[in-house]
Amino acid sequence: MKAPICNVCLKSDVLCSKCEEKLENGEISELEIEVSRTLKDLSSEYGSLRDSEILHVYDTENVVIIVTAEGDGAKVVGRSGEIVKKVAEEIDKSIRVVERSKDDRDVIKGLLSPAEVQSINTVFSPEGEYKKVVVSDEYEGKINLSEDEFEEIIEEITGTKYELSFE
Protein backbone atom coordinates (compact mmCIF):
# COMPACT_ATOMS: atom_id res chain seq x y z
CA MET A 1 0.00 0.00 0.00
CA LYS A 2 1.24 3.46 -0.87
CA ALA A 3 0.42 6.28 1.50
CA PRO A 4 1.48 9.88 2.21
CA ILE A 5 3.92 8.50 4.81
CA CYS A 6 6.65 5.93 4.21
CA ASN A 7 6.21 2.18 4.83
CA VAL A 8 8.37 2.25 7.95
CA CYS A 9 6.16 4.93 9.51
CA LEU A 10 3.01 3.07 8.42
CA LYS A 11 4.08 0.07 10.49
CA SER A 12 5.36 1.88 13.58
CA ASP A 13 3.94 4.37 16.06
CA VAL A 14 6.79 6.81 15.52
CA LEU A 15 7.57 8.98 12.49
CA CYS A 16 10.96 8.98 10.78
CA SER A 17 12.68 12.35 10.39
CA LYS A 18 11.50 12.76 6.79
CA CYS A 19 7.83 12.11 7.62
CA GLU A 20 8.11 14.21 10.78
CA GLU A 21 9.35 17.08 8.61
CA LYS A 22 6.37 16.61 6.23
CA LEU A 23 4.05 16.83 9.25
CA GLU A 24 5.73 19.98 10.58
CA ASN A 25 5.61 21.63 7.13
CA GLY A 26 1.91 20.89 6.80
CA GLU A 27 2.38 18.55 3.81
CA ILE A 28 0.61 15.82 5.78
CA SER A 29 -1.72 15.92 8.77
CA GLU A 30 -2.17 13.82 11.91
CA LEU A 31 -5.47 12.58 10.45
CA GLU A 32 -3.70 11.50 7.27
CA ILE A 33 -1.26 9.47 9.35
CA GLU A 34 -4.09 7.92 11.39
CA VAL A 35 -6.16 7.00 8.30
CA SER A 36 -3.10 5.61 6.49
CA ARG A 37 -2.14 3.44 9.46
CA THR A 38 -5.71 2.23 9.89
CA LEU A 39 -5.89 1.23 6.23
CA LYS A 40 -2.48 -0.45 6.49
CA ASP A 41 -3.75 -2.49 9.48
CA LEU A 42 -6.87 -3.45 7.51
CA SER A 43 -4.76 -4.53 4.50
CA SER A 44 -3.95 -7.83 6.21
CA GLU A 45 -7.68 -8.59 6.29
CA TYR A 46 -8.54 -6.98 2.92
CA GLY A 47 -6.06 -7.88 0.21
CA SER A 48 -7.42 -5.22 -2.15
CA LEU A 49 -5.81 -2.54 0.02
CA ARG A 50 -2.30 -3.93 -0.50
CA ASP A 51 -1.97 -2.50 -4.00
CA SER A 52 -3.95 0.70 -3.43
CA GLU A 53 -2.58 4.21 -3.16
CA ILE A 54 -3.80 6.94 -0.81
CA LEU A 55 -2.79 10.36 -2.13
CA HIS A 56 -4.27 12.69 0.46
CA VAL A 57 -6.80 12.93 3.27
CA TYR A 58 -8.86 16.09 3.83
CA ASP A 59 -10.71 16.84 7.04
CA THR A 60 -13.84 18.97 6.70
CA GLU A 61 -16.48 19.85 9.24
CA ASN A 62 -18.81 16.95 8.37
CA VAL A 63 -16.77 14.42 6.44
CA VAL A 64 -13.26 13.08 5.88
CA ILE A 65 -12.30 12.85 2.21
CA ILE A 66 -9.80 10.19 1.17
CA VAL A 67 -8.28 10.85 -2.25
CA THR A 68 -6.96 7.73 -3.96
CA ALA A 69 -5.04 7.13 -7.14
CA GLU A 70 -7.14 6.49 -10.24
CA GLY A 71 -8.75 3.05 -10.07
CA ASP A 72 -8.17 2.61 -6.31
CA GLY A 73 -11.42 4.06 -4.97
CA ALA A 74 -13.32 0.78 -4.95
CA LYS A 75 -10.39 -0.98 -3.26
CA VAL A 76 -10.50 1.50 -0.37
CA VAL A 77 -14.29 1.40 -0.08
CA GLY A 78 -14.45 -2.39 -0.02
CA ARG A 79 -17.40 -4.67 -0.73
CA SER A 80 -20.59 -3.01 0.49
CA GLY A 81 -18.42 -0.25 1.98
CA GLU A 82 -17.07 -2.50 4.74
CA ILE A 83 -13.53 -1.05 4.74
CA VAL A 84 -14.71 2.56 4.79
CA LYS A 85 -17.16 1.75 7.61
CA LYS A 86 -14.32 0.40 9.75
CA VAL A 87 -12.17 3.47 9.08
CA ALA A 88 -15.15 5.73 9.85
CA GLU A 89 -15.65 3.97 13.20
CA GLU A 90 -11.95 4.36 13.97
CA ILE A 91 -11.87 8.12 13.33
CA ASP A 92 -15.49 8.75 14.39
CA LYS A 93 -16.47 10.67 11.27
CA SER A 94 -18.16 9.80 7.97
CA ILE A 95 -15.91 9.22 4.98
CA ARG A 96 -16.07 9.96 1.28
CA VAL A 97 -13.61 8.29 -1.08
CA VAL A 98 -12.71 10.16 -4.28
CA GLU A 99 -10.42 8.96 -7.04
CA ARG A 100 -8.01 11.39 -8.64
CA SER A 101 -8.74 11.46 -12.35
CA LYS A 102 -7.51 13.13 -15.51
CA ASP A 103 -11.08 14.35 -15.96
CA ASP A 104 -11.93 16.97 -13.31
CA ARG A 105 -15.64 16.21 -13.81
CA ASP A 106 -15.16 12.73 -12.28
CA VAL A 107 -13.50 14.20 -9.18
CA ILE A 108 -16.22 16.84 -8.88
CA LYS A 109 -18.97 14.18 -9.14
CA GLY A 110 -17.26 12.17 -6.42
CA LEU A 111 -17.07 15.14 -4.07
CA LEU A 112 -20.62 16.33 -4.67
CA SER A 113 -22.41 12.97 -4.64
CA PRO A 114 -25.41 12.48 -4.43
CA ALA A 115 -25.88 15.80 -6.26
CA GLU A 116 -25.71 15.69 -10.03
CA VAL A 117 -23.59 18.24 -11.85
CA GLN A 118 -25.76 20.17 -14.30
CA SER A 119 -22.91 22.00 -15.99
CA ILE A 120 -19.34 23.19 -15.66
CA ASN A 121 -18.75 26.55 -17.28
CA THR A 122 -15.65 28.67 -17.81
CA VAL A 123 -16.09 32.17 -16.38
CA PHE A 124 -13.91 35.10 -17.39
CA SER A 125 -13.72 37.86 -14.79
CA PRO A 126 -11.42 40.83 -14.12
CA GLU A 127 -9.70 38.70 -11.43
CA GLY A 128 -9.00 35.96 -13.95
CA GLU A 129 -10.51 32.80 -15.32
CA TYR A 130 -12.23 30.14 -13.20
CA LYS A 131 -14.72 27.33 -13.67
CA LYS A 132 -18.23 27.35 -12.26
CA VAL A 133 -19.87 24.09 -11.22
CA VAL A 134 -23.66 24.32 -11.37
CA VAL A 135 -25.73 21.95 -9.23
CA SER A 136 -29.51 21.95 -8.80
CA ASP A 137 -30.58 24.01 -5.76
CA GLU A 138 -32.54 21.00 -4.48
CA TYR A 139 -29.17 19.62 -3.27
CA GLU A 140 -28.21 22.73 -1.31
CA GLY A 141 -27.52 21.63 2.26
CA LYS A 142 -27.55 17.94 1.29
CA ILE A 143 -23.88 17.78 0.36
CA ASN A 144 -21.51 17.06 3.25
CA LEU A 145 -19.24 19.93 2.19
CA SER A 146 -19.66 23.68 2.45
CA GLU A 147 -19.11 25.66 -0.74
CA ASP A 148 -15.79 26.95 0.61
CA GLU A 149 -14.60 23.46 1.57
CA PHE A 150 -15.53 22.13 -1.88
CA GLU A 151 -13.77 24.98 -3.68
CA GLU A 152 -10.60 24.63 -1.59
CA ILE A 153 -10.40 20.83 -1.91
CA ILE A 154 -11.19 20.66 -5.64
CA GLU A 155 -8.52 23.27 -6.36
CA GLU A 156 -5.95 21.28 -4.36
CA ILE A 157 -6.85 18.03 -6.14
CA THR A 158 -7.12 19.36 -9.69
CA GLY A 159 -5.04 22.55 -9.63
CA THR A 160 -7.97 24.42 -11.19
CA LYS A 161 -10.06 27.11 -9.50
CA TYR A 162 -13.72 26.12 -9.29
CA GLU A 163 -16.71 27.88 -7.80
CA LEU A 164 -19.81 25.98 -6.67
CA SER A 165 -23.22 27.39 -7.51
CA PHE A 166 -26.69 26.09 -6.65
CA GLU A 167 -29.27 27.18 -9.24
C-alpha positions in Angstrom: 0.0 0.0 0.0 1.2 3.5 -0.9 0.4 6.3 1.5 1.5 9.9 2.2 3.9 8.5 4.8 6.7 5.9 4.2 6.2 2.2 4.8 8.4 2.2 7.9 6.2 4.9 9.5 3.0 3.1 8.4 4.1 0.1 10.5 5.4 1.9 13.6 3.9 4.4 16.1 6.8 6.8 15.5 7.6 9.0 12.5 11.0 9.0 10.8 12.7 12.3 10.4 11.5 12.8 6.8 7.8 12.1 7.6 8.1 14.2 10.8 9.4 17.1 8.6 6.4 16.6 6.2 4.1 16.8 9.2 5.7 20.0 10.6 5.6 21.6 7.1 1.9 20.9 6.8 2.4 18.5 3.8 0.6 15.8 5.8 -1.7 15.9 8.8 -2.2 13.8 11.9 -5.5 12.6 10.5 -3.7 11.5 7.3 -1.3 9.5 9.4 -4.1 7.9 11.4 -6.2 7.0 8.3 -3.1 5.6 6.5 -2.1 3.4 9.5 -5.7 2.2 9.9 -5.9 1.2 6.2 -2.5 -0.5 6.5 -3.7 -2.5 9.5 -6.9 -3.5 7.5 -4.8 -4.5 4.5 -3.9 -7.8 6.2 -7.7 -8.6 6.3 -8.5 -7.0 2.9 -6.1 -7.9 0.2 -7.4 -5.2 -2.1 -5.8 -2.5 0.0 -2.3 -3.9 -0.5 -2.0 -2.5 -4.0 -4.0 0.7 -3.4 -2.6 4.2 -3.2 -3.8 6.9 -0.8 -2.8 10.4 -2.1 -4.3 12.7 0.5 -6.8 12.9 3.3 -8.9 16.1 3.8 -10.7 16.8 7.0 -13.8 19.0 6.7 -16.5 19.9 9.2 -18.8 17.0 8.4 -16.8 14.4 6.4 -13.3 13.1 5.9 -12.3 12.9 2.2 -9.8 10.2 1.2 -8.3 10.9 -2.3 -7.0 7.7 -4.0 -5.0 7.1 -7.1 -7.1 6.5 -10.2 -8.8 3.0 -10.1 -8.2 2.6 -6.3 -11.4 4.1 -5.0 -13.3 0.8 -5.0 -10.4 -1.0 -3.3 -10.5 1.5 -0.4 -14.3 1.4 -0.1 -14.5 -2.4 0.0 -17.4 -4.7 -0.7 -20.6 -3.0 0.5 -18.4 -0.3 2.0 -17.1 -2.5 4.7 -13.5 -1.0 4.7 -14.7 2.6 4.8 -17.2 1.7 7.6 -14.3 0.4 9.8 -12.2 3.5 9.1 -15.2 5.7 9.8 -15.6 4.0 13.2 -11.9 4.4 14.0 -11.9 8.1 13.3 -15.5 8.7 14.4 -16.5 10.7 11.3 -18.2 9.8 8.0 -15.9 9.2 5.0 -16.1 10.0 1.3 -13.6 8.3 -1.1 -12.7 10.2 -4.3 -10.4 9.0 -7.0 -8.0 11.4 -8.6 -8.7 11.5 -12.4 -7.5 13.1 -15.5 -11.1 14.4 -16.0 -11.9 17.0 -13.3 -15.6 16.2 -13.8 -15.2 12.7 -12.3 -13.5 14.2 -9.2 -16.2 16.8 -8.9 -19.0 14.2 -9.1 -17.3 12.2 -6.4 -17.1 15.1 -4.1 -20.6 16.3 -4.7 -22.4 13.0 -4.6 -25.4 12.5 -4.4 -25.9 15.8 -6.3 -25.7 15.7 -10.0 -23.6 18.2 -11.8 -25.8 20.2 -14.3 -22.9 22.0 -16.0 -19.3 23.2 -15.7 -18.7 26.6 -17.3 -15.7 28.7 -17.8 -16.1 32.2 -16.4 -13.9 35.1 -17.4 -13.7 37.9 -14.8 -11.4 40.8 -14.1 -9.7 38.7 -11.4 -9.0 36.0 -14.0 -10.5 32.8 -15.3 -12.2 30.1 -13.2 -14.7 27.3 -13.7 -18.2 27.3 -12.3 -19.9 24.1 -11.2 -23.7 24.3 -11.4 -25.7 22.0 -9.2 -29.5 22.0 -8.8 -30.6 24.0 -5.8 -32.5 21.0 -4.5 -29.2 19.6 -3.3 -28.2 22.7 -1.3 -27.5 21.6 2.3 -27.5 17.9 1.3 -23.9 17.8 0.4 -21.5 17.1 3.3 -19.2 19.9 2.2 -19.7 23.7 2.5 -19.1 25.7 -0.7 -15.8 27.0 0.6 -14.6 23.5 1.6 -15.5 22.1 -1.9 -13.8 25.0 -3.7 -10.6 24.6 -1.6 -10.4 20.8 -1.9 -11.2 20.7 -5.6 -8.5 23.3 -6.4 -6.0 21.3 -4.4 -6.8 18.0 -6.1 -7.1 19.4 -9.7 -5.0 22.5 -9.6 -8.0 24.4 -11.2 -10.1 27.1 -9.5 -13.7 26.1 -9.3 -16.7 27.9 -7.8 -19.8 26.0 -6.7 -23.2 27.4 -7.5 -26.7 26.1 -6.7 -29.3 27.2 -9.2 
